[in-house]
Amino acid sequence: MTRRVVIGTAALSMALSLSACGKAGDSGSDDAGGDGKTIGLLLPENKTTRYETFDRPIIEAKIKSLCSDCVVKYNNAAQDTETQKKQFDALVTQGVKVIILDAVDYKATKPWIQQAEKKGVKVVAYDRLTEGPIAAYVSYDNEKIGRLQGEGLVKALGDKAKDANVVMINGSPTDPNAPLFKKGAHSVLDSGVKKIVYEQDIPDWSPDEAAKKMGAAIDSLGKGGFQGVYSANDGMAGGAITALAKGGIKVPIGGQDAELAGLQRILKGDQSFTIYKQIKPEAETTAEIAVKILKGEKVDDLTPLKVTSLTGEFKNIPAKLYDAQIVTKENIASTVIADDVYKAADICTAEYKAACEAAGIK
């Protein structure tokens, strides 16, 4: 049975990439690529370490395992919408019939995808739900992730939560996932803490901008004006922690993505938690859907849900949404290390060796 889910602002956290026809992963635009063996992959940005470290190689490897003679044309937009549009248009011009797209700006993609559809191009939205007539969508339950973040912060605040003022550093307004994270977090924090005393959306998920906004919050509220910080991801948490450290402030702060630096900050005690999303299932499912579409096969078995775009214009989009979990010092070993996302040696460098031993990570 198919479940129907309405995604208010769901957004993909991964992007489609372009690369030259010939060798998978090369970039280029001179060949036709319309031979039924080429899949475009466009990813949105390189400020978050996950895309180049995990998403791209996992997707490319899975496509190759399912279709040995398939070619992946890849490109990263470096958080620039116009760059991504040029990459997308180039794929369509080259004759690529299936594109995996993780949009920089989910609103901007509607006319691109509509024009591509007229030429028989199918788009699979990855990580971020983009506007337009897409063939399928693979991501996480992003509002639930926001709730997990809120719960993680309330737990970190402990019995002081009800009296705590909280600063919120939210994600990029062009990322449809960001409003869902925010909505989920608010659903917990609005009743779980005393008050949200300062809140900002951060363009491009910029750690530097997060540090600036955290500094502005400190200036506005004073060092004792807040007792906890919500950060929508680990990169921005790192920026906020830098600003907090400059002010001589240490309060509970969480993130998302289980980035290596975030995990190390958790072990050191600078960050309270992160949200671990298993990237491999999301990436491999997306690759499998793309290959099936390329071969003209149905993807119903891989997309048990139906979702609606943020605007409500595009309905009944076949989808698969994965769950996530809170990671703290206590369960790093049983989550990211157990799943081979990182090895203990990656995390436990000389600076963090003692913290790893204290957490039972060897």
HELIX and SHEET records of a PDB file:
HELIX    1   1 ARG A   50  ARG A   50  1                                   1    
HELIX    2   2 TYR A   51  ASP A   55  3                                   5    
HELIX    3   3 ARG A   56  LEU A   66  1                                  11    
HELIX    4   4 THR A   81  THR A   93  1                                  13    
HELIX    5   5 LYS A  110  LYS A  118  1                                   9    
HELIX    6   6 ASN A  142  LEU A  157  1                                  16    
HELIX    7   7 GLY A  158  ASP A  163  5                                   6    
HELIX    8   8 ASN A  177  GLY A  192  1                                  16    
HELIX    9   9 PRO A  203  TRP A  205  5                                   3    
HELIX   10  10 PRO A  207  LEU A  221  1                                  15    
HELIX   11  11 ASP A  234  LYS A  246  1                                  13    
HELIX   12  12 LEU A  260  LYS A  268  1                                   9    
HELIX   13  13 ILE A  279  LEU A  294  1                                  16    
HELIX   14  14 ASP A  300  LEU A  302  5                                   3    
HELIX   15  15 LYS A  329  ASN A  331  5                                   3    
HELIX   16  16 ALA A  333  ILE A  337  3                                   5    
HELIX   17  17 ALA A  344  ILE A  347  1                                   4    
HELIX   18  18 ALA A  350  TYR A  352  5                                   3    
HELIX   19  19 LYS A  353  ALA A  358  1                                   6    
SHEET    1   A 8 ARG A   3  VAL A   6  0                                        
SHEET    2   A 8 LEU A 305  THR A 308  1                                        
SHEET    3   A 8 ILE A 317  TYR A 322 -1                                        
SHEET    4   A 8 ALA A 136  TYR A 140  1                                        
SHEET    5   A 8 LYS A 122  TYR A 126  1                                        
SHEET    6   A 8 VAL A  98  LEU A 101  1                                        
SHEET    7   A 8 THR A  38  LEU A  43  1                                        
SHEET    8   A 8 LEU A  16  SER A  17 -1                                        
SHEET    1   B 8 ARG A   3  VAL A   6  0                                        
SHEET    2   B 8 LEU A 305  THR A 308  1                                        
SHEET    3   B 8 ILE A 317  TYR A 322 -1                                        
SHEET    4   B 8 ALA A 136  TYR A 140  1                                        
SHEET    5   B 8 LYS A 122  TYR A 126  1                                        
SHEET    6   B 8 VAL A  98  LEU A 101  1                                        
SHEET    7   B 8 THR A  38  LEU A  43  1                                        
SHEET    8   B 8 VAL A  71  ASN A  76  1                                        
SHEET    1   C 4 LYS A 195  ASP A 201  0                                        
SHEET    2   C 4 ASN A 165  ASN A 170  1                                        
SHEET    3   C 4 GLY A 228  SER A 231  1                                        
SHEET    4   C 4 ILE A 253  GLY A 254  1                                        
SHEET    1   D 2 THR A 274  LYS A 277  0                                        
SHEET    2   D 2 ALA A 324  VAL A 327 -1                                        
END                                                                             
